[in-house]
């Protein structure tokens, strides 16, 4: 039985909303196991969100409309990004009109308004975090575009659904262009999601914070929306990497049986990706903020090598 594309889109958004906190709980659980600590429940992120939604919002007197509206904008933009990435199916209505360039633009909009909100109140930590975030963004976004473009050369399209279809039909990940692009994407994903070694999402040490410094003044439902969007962004970058480099198992026919099978395969891939993320984080130490530029420079170099190797070797 064929499922209507609009229904597939709604199912995918539903999966994004409710699977992202579960994936964040899985990563935290595996990380605790790897460090020999007692892990929280897999459902702890849901409890944290419910607790934040139940609390009142505390706003500074000089908070403008930017500070008040940024949590809703960031949350909405992240959900919209989830409608572009083929998570369980490539038969998405938005895939015909939105591609990887639009996806990067959506993430840039969320980052831009978060940085503005960090500076809006006028605290020193907010301004410091916004400055660091924009510095990192100026290096991460071009590198991400270059990495995805290396894959788009093979598919002759910047559509994520088309890339997934081409790679799943036999374009091997062992090709030099895709191997370099994958290395670049891993470095970029660690940066964009604020994971070790670039940032530490579990710390509030002021001198090392990047993303957390911009949202220190948020509370209540505003903080809940930002934290939820943060979990979804991690989920989206993992699924983006799966869709572009390991798309095998993503449904292409739009049938109910294919969607169910795609969901199970995606769950398995996410579980393995969570373990891989924990291995990276536990095996590396957080780097100094001034070394992040070299880290992202390496990502840009790998992405450039991927594009050059496509023209030279393929």
Secondary structure, DSSP 8 states (H G I E B T S, - for coil): -B--HHHHHHHHHHHHHHHHHHHHHHHHHHHHHHTT-----TTHHHHHHHHHHTS-----TT--HHHHHHHHHHHHHHHHHHTTS-SSBS--GGGGT--HHHHHHHHHHHHHHHHHHHHHS--HHHHHHHHHHHHHHHHHHHHHHHHHHHHHHHHTS--HHHHHHHHHTT--TTSHHHHHHHHHHHHHHHHHTT-TTT--TT---TTT-SHHHHTTT--HHHHHHHHHHHHHHHHHHHHHHHHHH--TT-BSS-BHHHHHHHHHHHHHHHHHHHHHHHHHHHHS----GGGHHHHHHHHHHHHHHHHHHHHHH-
